[in-house]
Amino acid sequence: MSRQLIAIALVAAGGVAQAQPVEPAPDAGPTAPVPTIPPPVPASLAPASAPASEAPGAPAASDDEIGDQGISAAIGLATGGRVTPGGLRIAGHYLYQLSARDWFDGAASFTFGSGSAACFRDRQDALVCSHGLADGSGVEISASIRRLFAPQGAFRPFARVGLGLGLVRFGGDDVSGVAIPLHGGGGVRVTVAPAIAVVADGELALGFGGFGHGLGFEPQLGLAITAGAEFRLR
Amino acid sequence: MRSAIIAVIATMGVVLTACQHNDVSREVGARCDVSAECDDRCLAPSADYPDGFCTVACNDRSECPSDTTCADHEGGVCLFACSGDPDCTFLGAGWQCKAADLRGGGIKVMVCRGS
């Protein structure tokens, strides 16, 4: 049931979950292999062990290393600018397998940058903020889809897209706001022990935020690189 | 693949640089009422500095940011250099290009000040 709820939420949010071809109905004609989603559980969200959901070439054996659920902790650097926070990035992820190659990736991330002031009033009396790459602080939750690709030797590359909701603050200027960034990125994971993997991840965040003090809506643009450990739960 | 990554990073750099361009800054030129609004000090709103003016103290021209010079006012402050009134219009109404003593130089320089 929870798998269905997650799937519905992700599809509604424009996720990348996709329908997989299934066996045609007995009464269907010979030219009717149209992809359908059999109720009640979409094939694309069925466990990896379901043969019908295996994408061609998907390395099912390696999927077992990742598991049905997992958690990870990562640390790295985030770069921002203007009203996008940057600095030390600490993130935690919860992974939930949706299909043979796709995982739901729920994350909570924290960014710790300097609190220096960088906002000023221009000559038209409009507030302008020109923070550096590592200024400000923020906390964000995000929901993403992580797709794993075929192993490249010991490395297992993946791509990730998702949507976040965050709080941003620049203490030196007493400016706070709410940000809604789209995330896109990728990385690699290397299994180093049973149920444990090392993960390196890079992502681009692009969106907008609403701020007080007359700043209004401002674009959000940031880049983050993190590395951490991933643990299989089951 | 590598060229695509370089292109993305270069594009981000251009966007960030373009978005941060401004004629004035917290260092020199921003409007202000109190020094907390500036990197160094605020010349409070007055006839000499309409709407207030963020600046930095100086004793020599070399201590001022580009496009500014060290005028012998208020104990030495950096003001925008100019060659005519149109050079000062970006600061708003009431700003003109006027002669001032160069701090530590013994000569006159043209700077933007209030009328």
Contacts between the chains, C-beta under 8 A, distances in Angstrom:
chain1	res1	chain2	res2	distance
A	81	B	16	4.9
A	81	B	19	7.6
A	81	B	20	6.9
A	82	B	16	7.6
A	82	B	19	5.9
A	82	B	20	6.4
A	117	B	26	7.2
A	118	B	26	6.7
A	119	B	26	7.6
A	120	B	24	7.4
A	120	B	25	6.6
A	120	B	26	4.3
A	120	B	30	3.7
A	120	B	31	7.7
A	120	B	32	7.7
A	120	B	37	6.4
A	120	B	38	7.3
A	120	B	54	6.7
A	121	B	30	5.7
A	121	B	31	4.1
A	121	B	32	7.0
A	121	B	37	6.9
A	122	B	22	6.4
A	122	B	23	7.7
A	122	B	24	5.7
A	122	B	30	6.6
A	122	B	31	7.0
A	123	B	23	7.5
A	123	B	24	6.0
A	123	B	29	7.2
A	123	B	30	7.9
A	123	B	31	6.2
A	123	B	51	7.1
A	123	B	90	6.5
A	123	B	91	5.5
A	123	B	92	4.9
A	124	B	92	7.8
A	125	B	31	5.9
A	125	B	51	7.5
A	128	B	22	5.9
A	130	B	20	5.0
A	130	B	22	6.9
A	130	B	25	7.2
A	130	B	26	7.9
A	204	B	8	7.3
A	204	B	12	7.7
A	219	B	19	7.4
A	221	B	12	6.8
A	221	B	15	6.6
A	221	B	16	6.9
A	223	B	12	6.6
